[in-house]
Amino acid sequence: MIKKKDIRALTKEQLRDFFVENGDKAFRGNQVYEWLWSKSLHTFEDMTNISKQTREMLENNFVINHIKVDSMQKSEDGTIKNGIKLHDGLIVESVLIPTKKRTTACVSSQVGCSLDCKFCATARLKRMRNLNPDEIYDQVVVIDKQSRLYHNHPLTNIVFMGMGEPLMNYKNVLKSIEMITSPEGLGMSSKRITVSTSGVPKMIKMMADEDVKFNLAVSLHSAIDEVRTSIMPFNSTFPLADLKESLEYWYEKTKRAITYEYIVWNGINDKKEDIKALVDFCKAVPCKVNLIEYNPIDDGEFQQASSAAINNYISNLEMNDITINVRRSRGKDIDAACGQLANKS
């Protein structure tokens, strides 16, 4: 029995070649490519401008490994969490985050995660596999439809902040962004896409060399090596000096500021020396800091810092002319907030 290929793994040129090899016209490949990507079709049967015989030939040779929304939860604040079933039965989660002016898709890049951040529910899951470009793309398609249905406008922004470390699935993440921004895909602007990493210096430099146009966010949480390693153990492999060097390289190449994602925890990184270290780290390249409200994952070790500690961070950063946003978490009632994905699923 012939093993069918995933048709979306083929480039447009490969599709055109397939049709020529099978005695058809090359432009047929363009038609199928449009159905697969810009129209996000999931069955060959519905490709109405193609003959029945050609559709049967596609059916005999290929599969379309599309995702399915296995579960959907809506928060009181309008946030939607999707349990996404992949073609092999594995589940990832993606989130639609609405505000007054925009809707953001928070998408996953791995089943589980390659890293070991102690405060994150997803990190407790073993990394099962990387997502393919089309599986990432499909999450965006689903959330765009939900944005139109529930919020009356198309999706405006995408963040790679769901399950997984995007830079540990480098090739597929970049391919998915290429398709999301392509006029032959979803045609979204790169400026509206942010890839968030825990900090893999070699890959940050590689992105800078590839002259990517999207934004970079770094999940920092401490600018002191010992503290950062205690909460993000992989920091011992990718220490802050290496991370800082890669970010300087990024800025030199792209001229785009970096966003630091930063959670303050009680008794962990809430002291004066923690604040001073962050201020010093921020001076390396133009940046802004998102102070994020912590969302517990049923664990006593990590607790939200006091308001006084948060205010100390804010006043010190502002005093040093560092842009700061305080991010209130959304979707907490459905475990859709930062760090909670996979908490109860």
C-alpha positions as CSV (number, residue, x, y, z in Angstrom):
1,M,0.0,0.0,0.0
2,I,1.3,3.4,-1.0
3,K,2.2,5.7,2.0
4,K,0.6,9.0,1.3
5,K,2.6,12.2,1.6
6,D,1.6,15.3,3.5
7,I,0.8,17.6,0.6
8,R,1.5,20.7,2.5
9,A,5.1,19.6,3.0
10,L,5.6,20.3,-0.8
11,T,6.6,23.7,-2.2
12,K,4.6,25.2,-5.0
13,E,7.3,24.2,-7.4
14,Q,7.2,20.6,-6.3
15,L,3.4,20.6,-6.7
16,R,3.7,22.0,-10.2
17,D,6.3,19.3,-11.0
18,F,4.0,16.6,-9.6
19,F,1.3,17.6,-12.1
20,V,3.7,17.8,-15.1
21,E,5.0,14.3,-14.2
22,N,1.4,13.0,-14.1
23,G,0.6,14.4,-17.6
24,D,-1.2,17.5,-16.4
25,K,-0.5,21.3,-16.7
26,A,1.9,23.0,-14.3
27,F,-0.6,25.7,-13.4
28,R,-2.8,22.9,-11.7
29,G,-0.1,23.0,-8.9
30,N,-0.8,26.8,-8.4
31,Q,-4.5,26.1,-8.1
32,V,-4.0,23.3,-5.5
33,Y,-1.5,25.5,-3.6
34,E,-4.0,28.3,-3.3
35,W,-6.7,25.9,-2.0
36,L,-4.2,24.5,0.6
37,W,-2.9,27.8,1.9
38,S,-4.8,31.0,1.3
39,K,-8.1,29.2,1.3
40,S,-7.1,26.7,4.1
41,L,-9.1,23.9,2.6
42,H,-8.9,20.5,4.3
43,T,-10.3,18.2,1.7
44,F,-9.5,17.5,-1.9
45,E,-13.2,16.9,-2.6
46,D,-14.0,20.6,-2.2
47,M,-11.4,21.8,-4.7
48,T,-14.1,22.8,-7.1
49,N,-12.1,24.1,-10.0
50,I,-10.3,20.8,-10.4
51,S,-11.7,17.7,-12.3
52,K,-13.0,14.8,-10.3
53,Q,-10.3,12.6,-11.8
54,T,-7.6,15.0,-10.6
55,R,-9.1,15.2,-7.1
56,E,-9.0,11.4,-7.0
57,M,-5.4,11.3,-8.0
58,L,-4.6,13.7,-5.2
59,E,-6.6,11.6,-2.8
60,N,-4.6,8.5,-3.8
61,N,-1.2,10.2,-3.3
62,F,-1.6,12.7,-0.5
63,V,-3.1,13.6,2.8
64,I,-3.9,17.0,4.3
65,N,-2.9,16.7,7.9
66,H,-5.0,19.5,9.2
67,I,-5.6,20.3,12.9
68,K,-9.0,20.0,14.7
69,V,-10.3,22.1,17.6
70,D,-10.8,19.3,20.2
71,S,-12.0,21.6,23.0
72,M,-12.7,25.3,23.3
73,Q,-13.1,27.3,26.6
74,K,-14.2,30.9,26.8
75,S,-13.1,33.1,29.6
76,E,-15.2,35.8,31.3
77,D,-12.8,38.3,29.8
78,G,-13.3,37.0,26.2
79,T,-10.1,35.0,26.0
80,I,-10.6,31.7,24.2
81,K,-8.4,28.6,24.8
82,N,-8.3,25.9,22.2
83,G,-7.3,22.4,22.7
84,I,-5.9,21.5,19.3
85,K,-5.8,17.9,18.2
86,L,-3.0,17.1,15.7
87,H,-3.3,14.4,13.0
88,D,-1.4,11.9,15.2
89,G,-3.8,12.5,18.2
90,L,-1.4,14.7,20.2
91,I,-2.8,17.9,21.7
92,V,-1.4,21.4,21.9
93,E,-3.1,24.6,23.1
94,S,-3.5,28.0,21.5
95,V,-5.2,31.1,22.8
96,L,-7.1,34.1,21.4
97,I,-6.5,37.2,23.6
98,P,-8.8,40.1,22.9
99,T,-8.3,43.7,23.9
100,K,-10.4,46.8,22.9
101,K,-8.1,47.5,19.9
102,R,-6.8,44.2,18.8
103,T,-6.9,40.4,19.0
104,T,-3.8,38.3,19.5
105,A,-3.2,34.7,18.7
106,C,-0.9,32.9,21.1
107,V,0.4,29.8,19.2
108,S,2.3,26.7,20.2
109,S,5.4,25.5,18.4
110,Q,6.1,22.2,20.1
111,V,4.1,19.4,21.8
112,G,5.5,19.9,25.3
113,C,8.7,21.8,25.6
114,S,12.4,21.3,25.1
115,L,13.4,23.5,28.1
116,D,12.9,23.2,31.9
117,C,11.6,26.5,33.3
118,K,10.4,25.6,36.8
119,F,7.5,28.1,36.9
120,C,5.8,27.0,33.7
121,A,3.3,24.2,33.4
122,T,4.2,23.4,29.8
123,A,7.8,22.7,30.8
124,R,6.6,19.8,33.0
125,L,5.5,18.0,29.8
126,K,8.1,16.0,28.0
127,R,8.7,17.3,24.5
128,M,7.0,14.9,22.2
129,R,7.8,16.5,18.9
130,N,8.1,19.7,17.0
131,L,5.0,21.1,15.2
132,N,5.1,21.3,11.4
133,P,4.8,24.6,9.6
134,D,1.2,23.9,8.5
135,E,0.2,22.9,12.1
136,I,1.4,26.3,13.4
137,Y,-0.3,28.0,10.4
138,D,-3.6,26.2,11.1
139,Q,-3.7,27.5,14.7
140,V,-3.6,31.1,13.3
141,V,-6.3,30.3,10.8
142,V,-8.6,28.9,13.6
143,I,-8.0,32.0,15.8
144,D,-8.6,34.4,12.9
145,K,-12.0,32.8,12.3
146,Q,-12.8,33.0,16.1
147,S,-11.7,36.6,16.1
148,R,-14.1,37.4,13.2
149,L,-16.9,35.4,14.8
150,Y,-16.7,36.6,18.4
151,H,-15.0,40.0,18.1
152,N,-16.1,41.2,14.6
153,H,-12.7,41.8,13.2
154,P,-9.8,39.8,11.8
155,L,-6.8,38.7,13.9
156,T,-4.3,41.6,14.3
157,N,-1.3,40.1,16.1
158,I,0.5,36.7,16.6
159,V,2.8,35.8,19.5
160,F,4.8,32.5,19.6
161,M,4.3,32.2,23.3
162,G,2.3,29.1,23.5
163,M,3.6,25.6,24.3
164,G,7.3,25.0,23.4
165,E,10.5,26.9,22.7
166,P,10.2,28.3,19.2
167,L,13.9,28.5,18.6
168,M,14.2,24.8,19.3
169,N,11.9,24.3,16.3
170,Y,13.7,26.9,14.3
171,K,13.2,25.8,10.7
172,N,9.5,25.0,11.0
173,V,8.7,28.2,12.9
174,L,10.4,30.4,10.3
175,K,8.6,28.5,7.5
176,S,5.2,29.0,9.2
177,I,5.9,32.7,9.5
178,E,6.9,32.8,5.8
179,M,3.5,31.3,4.9
180,I,1.6,33.5,7.4
181,T,3.1,36.7,5.9
182,S,3.1,35.5,2.3
183,P,0.4,37.0,-0.1
184,E,-0.2,33.4,-1.0
185,G,-0.9,32.5,2.6
186,L,-2.5,34.9,5.1
187,G,-0.8,38.0,4.1
188,M,-0.2,39.3,7.6
189,S,2.5,41.9,8.4
190,S,5.7,40.6,10.0
191,K,5.6,43.6,12.3
192,R,2.6,42.1,13.9
193,I,4.4,38.9,14.8
194,T,6.5,38.3,17.9
195,V,8.7,35.3,18.5
196,S,9.3,34.8,22.3
197,T,12.3,32.8,23.3
198,S,13.8,31.8,26.7
199,G,17.1,32.7,25.1
200,V,19.1,30.5,22.7
201,P,22.0,32.7,21.7
202,K,23.1,30.8,18.6
203,M,19.6,30.8,17.2
204,I,19.1,34.5,17.9
205,K,22.2,35.3,15.9
206,M,21.0,33.0,13.1
207,M,17.7,34.9,12.9
208,A,19.6,38.2,12.8
209,D,21.7,36.8,9.9
210,E,18.6,35.8,8.0
211,D,17.3,39.4,8.3
212,V,13.9,38.3,9.7
213,K,11.3,41.1,9.9
214,F,9.3,39.9,13.0
215,N,9.8,41.1,16.6
216,L,11.8,39.4,19.3
217,A,10.8,38.9,22.9
218,V,13.0,37.2,25.6
219,S,11.6,35.5,28.6
220,L,14.2,36.9,31.1
221,H,12.9,36.9,34.7
222,S,16.4,37.6,36.2
223,A,19.6,39.3,35.0
224,I,21.6,37.5,37.7
225,D,23.0,34.2,36.5
226,E,22.6,32.3,39.8
227,V,19.0,33.4,40.2
228,R,18.1,32.8,36.5
229,T,19.7,29.3,36.6
230,S,17.7,28.5,39.8
231,I,14.4,29.2,37.9
232,M,15.5,28.4,34.4
233,P,18.1,25.6,34.7
234,F,19.1,25.8,31.0
235,N,20.6,29.2,31.8
236,S,23.7,27.3,32.9
237,T,24.2,26.2,29.2
238,F,23.2,29.6,27.8
239,P,24.4,32.1,30.4
240,L,23.4,35.8,30.5
241,A,26.7,37.0,29.0
242,D,26.1,34.9,25.9
243,L,22.5,35.9,25.7
244,K,23.4,39.6,26.0
245,E,26.0,39.3,23.2
246,S,23.5,37.6,20.9
247,L,21.0,40.4,21.6
248,E,23.6,43.1,20.8
249,Y,24.2,41.2,17.6
250,W,20.5,41.1,16.9
251,Y,20.1,44.8,17.4
252,E,23.2,45.7,15.3
253,K,21.8,43.6,12.4
254,T,18.0,44.4,12.6
255,K,17.9,47.8,14.4
256,R,14.8,46.4,16.2
257,A,14.3,46.8,19.9
258,I,13.8,43.8,22.1
259,T,11.0,43.1,24.6
260,Y,11.9,41.4,27.9
261,E,9.2,39.4,29.5
262,Y,9.7,39.5,33.3
263,I,7.8,38.0,36.2
264,V,8.6,39.1,39.8
265,W,8.3,36.4,42.5
266,N,8.2,36.7,46.2
267,G,11.6,36.0,47.7
268,I,13.2,35.0,44.4
269,N,13.9,38.1,42.3
270,D,12.2,40.9,44.3
271,K,15.3,42.5,45.9
272,K,17.2,45.8,45.1
273,E,20.1,43.9,43.5
274,D,17.6,42.1,41.2
275,I,16.3,45.4,40.0
276,K,19.7,46.9,39.5
277,A,20.9,43.9,37.5
278,L,17.8,44.2,35.2
279,V,18.4,48.0,34.7
280,D,22.1,47.3,33.8
281,F,21.0,44.5,31.4
282,C,18.5,46.8,29.7
283,K,21.2,49.3,28.9
284,A,22.9,46.9,26.5
285,V,20.4,47.4,23.7
286,P,17.2,49.4,23.1
287,C,14.4,47.5,24.8
288,K,11.1,47.6,26.7
289,V,10.1,45.5,29.7
290,N,6.8,43.7,30.1
291,L,6.2,43.0,33.8
292,I,3.9,40.1,33.8
293,E,1.5,39.1,36.5
294,Y,2.4,35.5,37.7
295,N,-0.2,32.8,37.3
296,P,0.3,30.0,39.9
297,I,0.5,26.4,38.7
298,D,-0.5,24.8,42.0
299,D,3.0,25.0,43.3
300,G,4.0,26.7,46.6
301,E,7.6,27.5,45.4
302,F,6.5,30.4,43.1
303,Q,4.3,33.2,44.5
304,Q,3.4,36.6,43.0
305,A,5.6,39.3,44.5
306,S,4.1,42.1,46.7
307,S,2.8,45.3,45.1
308,A,5.6,47.2,46.8
309,A,8.2,45.0,45.0
310,I,6.5,45.5,41.7
311,N,6.3,49.3,42.3
312,N,10.0,49.3,43.1
313,Y,10.7,47.7,39.7
314,I,8.5,50.2,37.9
315,S,10.0,53.3,39.5
316,N,13.6,52.2,39.0
317,L,13.0,51.3,35.4
318,E,11.2,54.5,34.7
319,M,13.9,56.5,36.4
320,N,16.4,55.0,34.0
321,D,14.2,55.8,31.0
322,I,13.4,52.2,30.3
323,T,9.9,51.7,28.8
324,I,7.8,49.4,30.9
325,N,4.3,47.8,30.6
326,V,2.6,46.0,33.4
327,R,0.7,43.1,31.9
328,R,-2.4,41.9,33.7
329,S,-3.1,38.3,32.9
330,R,-6.1,37.3,30.9
331,G,-7.9,34.0,30.7
332,K,-6.9,32.9,34.2
333,D,-10.3,31.3,34.9
334,I,-9.7,28.8,32.1
335,D,-5.9,28.3,32.7
336,A,-5.1,30.2,29.5
337,A,-2.8,32.7,31.0
338,C,1.0,32.9,30.7
339,G,2.7,29.8,31.9
340,Q,-0.5,27.9,32.6
341,L,-0.9,26.1,29.2
342,A,-1.3,22.3,29.9
343,N,-1.8,22.9,33.5
344,K,-5.1,21.0,33.8
345,S,-5.5,19.4,30.4
